[in-house]
Amino acid sequence: MVAFNAIATLSIVIASAMAHPVREQLVARQYVDSVQTASRSYQQMSSEFSSLRQSIAGGQVSFQSAQQQFQSLSSQTSSTVLALNNCQRCFDNGSAATLTTSASQAYSEMNSLVQTANEVYGPQAQQLVSPISQLDGPLQTNLDRFSGAGVGAQSLLPPNFAQNMGQSGFPRLSDFASQYQNGPGGGSGF
């Protein structure tokens, strides 16, 4: 009996130790409190967008598998974007300018992912990317945060961003991007 209890206790300790890195990753995704953490979060988003784009472009995944990966990507990035938007110090005292490179890369990779999905799957693409369309509002808020901190969308978004987002179920992002692409006076912060 004593031996059984010892083994049970050891199993719990080992399970807890193995779960700890997962908890750290979860906290890292849901809590952003510095420019350094924010930069890593944008870089992680870039990597996730790029990885899925490469799989689709290389014909390595079926439509059904790609759908599942978009759903997973949506849940992964949603908490990250919300955490970024809640990071007050990330957008204070010129801090936002230091995030331009990592943030613009994330938006560029997202744009490339959506564009690749459109090219590969045609009319089915909007159905495919629909899980990440829930990022439409939070990402527009993210762009608003940059704009309010003096970093215009022209520093963050690729030229065809509005078109690709408009074709794929991201009306708020498309409208936001169109404002600066249409020239002066088209929106706040531009």
ROVO-796477 format. One record per residue: residue in one letter; x, y negated, z negated of N, C-alpha, C in turn. Coordinates in steps of 0.02 Angstrom, whole numbers, padded with zeros to 5 digits, always signed. Layout:
REM ROVO-796477
AXYZXYZXYZ
...
This chain:
REM ROVO-796477
M+00042+00061+00000+00000+00000+00000+00043-00063+00000
V+00096-00061-00042+00142-00118-00045+00176-00128+00022
A+00196-00071+00052+00229-00075+00117+00181-00103+00170
F+00118-00082+00167+00069-00107+00215+00060-00182+00209
N+00054-00206+00146+00046-00278+00134+00107-00316+00159
A+00166-00288+00149+00227-00321+00171+00228-00327+00247
I+00208-00273+00280+00206-00274+00353+00155-00324+00378
A+00097-00325+00346+00044-00372+00367+00068-00444+00358
T+00100-00458+00302+00126-00525+00289+00178-00545+00341
L+00223-00498+00356+00275-00511+00405+00245-00524+00473
S+00193-00488+00491+00160-00498+00555+00130-00568+00560
I+00101-00591+00506+00072-00658+00505+00126-00711+00513
V+00182-00702+00478+00237-00749+00483+00265-00752+00554
I+00274-00693+00584+00300-00690+00653+00251-00723+00701
A+00187-00708+00693+00136-00738+00737+00136-00813+00731
S+00142-00838+00669+00143-00910+00658+00204-00942+00690
A+00261-00909+00684+00322-00935+00713+00318-00937+00788
M+00287-00885+00817+00281-00883+00890+00231-00935+00914
A+00181-00951+00874+00129-00999+00895+00153-01070+00888
H+00204-01082+00847+00225-01150+00833+00245-01190+00895
P+00284-01162+00942+00301-01200+01002+00240-01221+01041
V+00189-01177+01042+00128-01194+01078+00094-01254+01046
R+00092-01254+00978+00063-01311+00944+00102-01375+00959
E+00167-01369+00963+00208-01428+00978+00192-01455+01048
Q+00183-01409+01096+00166-01430+01164+00098-01464+01165
L+00050-01436+01127-00017-01464+01125-00015-01534+01095
V+00021-01542+01040+00027-01608+01009+00060-01657+01057
A+00112-01633+01092+00148-01676+01139+00101-01701+01193
R+00054-01658+01215+00008-01679+01267-00045-01728+01241
Q-00065-01721+01179-00122-01759+01155-00102-01821+01116
Y-00037-01831+01104-00016-01888+01064+00045-01921+01096
V+00036-01982+01119+00090-02020+01149+00099-02083+01107
D+00158-02092+01079+00168-02149+01034+00229-02191+01050
S+00260-02178+01107+00319-02217+01126+00327-02217+01201
V+00367-02264+01226+00380-02267+01298+00416-02204+01321
Q+00460-02178+01279+00496-02117+01298+00449-02057+01305
T+00402-02051+01258+00353-01996+01262+00308-02006+01322
A+00289-02068+01335+00246-02083+01392+00281-02066+01458
S+00344-02083+01463+00382-02068+01523+00384-01992+01535
R+00396-01955+01482+00397-01882+01489+00328-01855+01509
S+00276-01886+01484+00208-01864+01502+00194-01875+01576
Y+00213-01934+01602+00204-01946+01674+00246-01897+01715
Q+00307-01883+01692+00350-01836+01727+00319-01766+01727
Q+00289-01747+01672+00256-01681+01668+00197-01678+01716
M+00158-01731+01719+00103-01733+01767+00129-01727+01838
S+00182-01763+01854+00212-01759+01921+00230-01688+01938
S+00262-01654+01891+00284-01586+01902+00225-01539+01915
E+00170-01549+01878+00112-01506+01885+00077-01519+01953
F+00070-01582+01971+00041-01599+02037+00084-01570+02093
S+00149-01579+02087+00196-01556+02139+00196-01480+02147
S+00194-01446+02090+00196-01373+02092+00135-01344+02128
L+00076-01371+02113+00015-01347+02146+00015-01366+02219
R+00038-01427+02235+00041-01448+02305+00086-01401+02346
Q+00143-01384+02319+00189-01340+02355+00159-01271+02366
S+00122-01246+02317+00089-01181+02324+00037-01182+02380
I-00001-01236+02383-00053-01242+02434-00021-01251+02503
A+00028-01295+02508+00060-01308+02572+00095-01247+02599
G+00122-01206+02554+00158-01146+02575+00113-01086+02588
G+00048-01095+02580+00001-01041+02591+00008-00985+02540
Q+00031-01002+02481+00045-00951+02430-00016-00933+02388
V-00070-00971+02395-00129-00958+02353-00192-00956+02396
S-00239-00914+02375-00304-00913+02407-00345-00973+02384
F-00401-00984+02417-00444-01040+02397-00468-01030+02326
Q-00488-00969+02309-00513-00955+02242-00459-00966+02190
S-00399-00943+02205-00343-00952+02158-00327-01026+02150
A-00329-01063+02206-00316-01135+02203-00368-01170+02161
Q-00431-01148+02166-00484-01177+02124-00469-01168+02050
Q-00448-01109+02033-00432-01094+01963-00373-01137+01939
Q-00325-01148+01983-00267-01188+01965-00286-01262+01958
F-00333-01285+01999-00357-01354+01991-00394-01362+01925
Q-00432-01311+01906-00468-01314+01842-00419-01317+01784
S-00367-01277+01788-00315-01277+01737-00279-01344+01735
L-00264-01370+01794-00230-01434+01799-00272-01490+01768
S-00337-01486+01780-00382-01536+01753-00380-01538+01677
S-00384-01480+01646-00384-01477+01573-00316-01499+01545
Q-00263-01483+01581-00196-01501+01559-00184-01576+01561
T-00206-01607+01615-00191-01678+01625-00240-01725+01590
S-00302-01702+01578-00352-01746+01548-00329-01772+01480
S-00305-01727+01437-00284-01749+01371-00222-01794+01375
T-00179-01780+01425-00119-01820+01434-00137-01892+01452
V-00182-01899+01501-00201-01967+01523-00236-02005+01467
L-00279-01972+01430-00313-02006+01374-00262-02029+01322
A-00213-01986+01308-00161-02004+01260-00120-02063+01285
L-00105-02064+01349-00068-02121+01378-00108-02185+01372
N-00172-02181+01386-00214-02241+01382-00220-02268+01311
N-00212-02224+01262-00218-02244+01192-00152-02266+01161
C-00099-02265+01201-00033-02285+01176-00026-02361+01183
Q-00042-02397+01130-00041-02470+01132+00029-02497+01145
R+00078-02468+01111+00146-02495+01118+00176-02482+01187
C+00146-02435+01224+00171-02421+01292+00157-02479+01340
F+00110-02521+01321+00090-02576+01366+00101-02644+01334
D+00140-02646+01280+00155-02709+01246+00226-02733+01261
N+00235-02799+01260+00302-02829+01262+00346-02804+01319
G+00317-02798+01377+00356-02778+01436+00370-02704+01441
S+00343-02664+01395+00357-02592+01397+00330-02559+01460
A+00274-02583+01485+00243-02552+01543+00289-02552+01603
A+00329-02605+01610+00374-02610+01667+00424-02553+01668
T+00444-02529+01609+00492-02474+01606+00461-02407+01624
L+00395-02405+01628+00360-02343+01646+00343-02340+01720
T+00358-02393+01756+00338-02397+01826+00362-02338+01868
T+00425-02320+01859+00454-02267+01900+00419-02200+01888
S+00412-02181+01824+00382-02116+01809+00307-02115+01825
A+00273-02171+01813+00201-02174+01827+00188-02173+01902
S+00227-02212+01940+00217-02214+02013+00230-02145+02044
Q+00278-02109+02016+00292-02041+02041+00232-01995+02028
A+00201-02002+01970+00143-01961+01955+00085-01976+02003
Y+00072-02040+02015+00019-02059+02061+00035-02037+02133
S+00098-02040+02151+00119-02019+02218+00109-01943+02226
E+00127-01905+02175+00119-01832+02178+00045-01813+02179
M+00005-01849+02142-00067-01836+02143-00095-01849+02213
N-00074-01905+02243-00095-01923+02309-00075-01870+02360
S-00013-01846+02355+00011-01794+02400-00027-01729+02392
L-00044-01712+02330-00082-01651+02316-00151-01655+02349
V-00185-01710+02340-00252-01718+02368-00248-01718+02445
Q-00198-01753+02472-00190-01755+02544-00176-01686+02573
T-00133-01648+02540-00117-01580+02563-00179-01536+02560
A-00218-01542+02508-00280-01503+02503-00327-01519+02561
N-00332-01583+02578-00374-01603+02635-00348-01574+02700
E-00283-01575+02709-00253-01550+02771-00261-01474+02777
V-00254-01438+02722-00256-01365+02724-00327-01338+02725
Y-00372-01368+02685-00438-01339+02676-00494-01379+02709
G-00478-01436+02737-00528-01474+02774-00589-01492+02733
P-00649-01478+02759-00711-01497+02724-00718-01465+02654
Q-00684-01410+02642-00688-01377+02577-00645-01410+02524
A-00604-01456+02546-00555-01486+02499-00588-01521+02440
Q-00642-01558+02453-00674-01595+02399-00700-01547+02345
Q-00727-01491+02367-00749-01440+02318-00689-01413+02279
L-00633-01406+02314-00573-01379+02282-00546-01426+02228
V-00542-01490+02244-00511-01537+02197-00560-01565+02146
S-00624-01545+02152-00675-01574+02108-00659-01570+02034
P-00625-01517+02010-00610-01516+01938-00569-01575+01914
I-00523-01600+01956-00482-01656+01933-00516-01723+01947
S-00576-01722+01977-00611-01785+01988-00632-01816+01922
Q-00632-01777+01868-00648-01806+01803-00593-01853+01779
L-00536-01853+01813-00482-01900+01798-00494-01968+01829
D-00546-01973+01870-00559-02035+01907-00564-02095+01860
G-00606-02090+01809-00613-02145+01762-00552-02157+01719
P-00526-02105+01686-00467-02114+01644-00406-02142+01681
L-00396-02119+01743-00338-02145+01781-00350-02217+01802
Q-00412-02235+01817-00426-02305+01833-00414-02349+01772
T-00431-02323+01713-00416-02358+01651-00341-02365+01642
N-00304-02313+01659-00231-02315+01655-00203-02369+01699
L-00229-02375+01760-00207-02427+01805-00226-02496+01778
D-00284-02501+01747-00304-02564+01715-00255-02583+01660
R-00232-02534+01621-00184-02548+01568-00120-02577+01597
F-00096-02547+01651-00037-02574+01684-00049-02644+01710
S-00107-02654+01742-00123-02719+01770-00125-02772+01716
G-00156-02756+01659-00159-02802+01603-00091-02818+01574
A-00043-02772+01585+00025-02783+01560+00070-02814+01612
G+00040-02834+01669+00079-02869+01720+00110-02826+01773
V+00092-02762+01774+00117-02716+01826+00061-02702+01875
G+00066-02730+01935+00013-02722+01985+00012-02654+02016
A-00045-02636+02044-00054-02570+02075-00008-02560+02134
Q+00013-02615+02166+00059-02608+02223+00125-02578+02202
S+00141-02582+02138+00202-02552+02112+00193-02478+02093
L+00131-02455+02093+00116-02388+02068+00087-02341+02120
L+00051-02368+02169+00012-02325+02213+00040-02325+02284
P+00041-02267+02317+00062-02263+02387+00010-02295+02433
P+00029-02315+02493-00016-02353+02538-00081-02318+02555
N-00081-02252+02562-00141-02216+02583-00180-02188+02524
F-00167-02212+02464-00199-02186+02404-00274-02197+02406
A-00296-02257+02424-00368-02272+02425-00405-02225+02473
Q-00377-02215+02532-00409-02172+02582-00415-02100+02557
N-00360-02074+02531-00361-02004+02507-00407-01994+02448
M-00408-02042+02402-00453-02035+02345-00526-02042+02366
G-00539-02087+02413-00607-02096+02437-00635-02035+02471
Q-00592-01997+02505-00614-01937+02540-00624-01878+02493
S-00600-01885+02432-00595-01825+02389-00633-01831+02324
G-00678-01880+02318-00720-01883+02258-00693-01923+02200
F-00652-01974+02216-00625-02018+02164-00645-02091+02180
P-00709-02108+02174-00731-02175+02196-00700-02232+02158
R-00689-02225+02093-00661-02280+02054-00588-02292+02071
L-00551-02239+02079-00481-02247+02100-00476-02275+02170
S-00520-02252+02214-00520-02277+02282-00537-02352+02284
D-00588-02372+02247-00606-02443+02245-00550-02485+02216
F-00520-02461+02162-00466-02498+02130-00408-02508+02178
A-00388-02454+02212-00332-02458+02259-00349-02503+02318
S-00412-02500+02341-00433-02541+02398-00428-02615+02383
Q-00438-02634+02320-00436-02704+02301-00368-02736+02316
Y-00314-02701+02300-00249-02732+02313-00228-02722+02385
Q-00252-02669+02418-00234-02658+02487-00269-02707+02534
N-00325-02734+02510-00362-02782+02551-00336-02853+02544
G-00283-02862+02505-00251-02927+02502-00269-02967+02440
P-00244-03029+02436-00254-03072+02378-00328-03082+02362
G-00342-03085+02298-00410-03099+02276-00453-03038+02272
G-00423-02978+02288-00464-02918+02290-00474-02885+02224
G-00440-02906+02171-00450-02873+02107-00406-02903+02054
S-00415-02880+01993-00378-02908+01937-00307-02885+01938
G-00262-02931+01923-00193-02913+01914-00153-02911+01978
F-00183-02929+02035-00146-02925+02098-00138-02994+02128
